[in-house]
Every structure is written in structure tokens, then in C-alpha cells.
């Protein structure tokens, strides 16, 4: 007897987890290209697209736009 695995539709938790993974990737890319030893809090906010008030500026997760050229 063959078992068939069905994939369910992505849940909200899946989308949140994928967004978190992408943001971690953005931070790793920024850290690997940084000239200094650590990213400054301002640079982290810039990479994560977070404003000074702590609110996101964009409704979507930033894509690796800047770093595709490296």
C-alpha cells in the first residue's frame, strides 16, 4: 500500500515563519557586507525596514534588493 502525503495550504503561521526567516537572511547579508564588526541599531532598523517609532514602514517583507548586485 502506498501512502500519499498531501500538503495543506500555507497557514498564517507559515507565512510569519517565512517572513522571519527572510528577515534573518537580510540581517546576515547586511552583517557579512558590513565594514564594521557589528551592525549599528540604525543599520539594523534600515535593513529590517523599521522606522524610528518602531512601526514598519512597508506592509511587505523587504526583498534582498540591495544585495543582489553584490
Secondary structure, DSSP 8 states (H G I E B T S, - for coil): -----------HHHHHHHHHHHHHHHHHHHHHH-SSSS--HHHHHHHHTB-TTS-BSSSS---STGGGG-
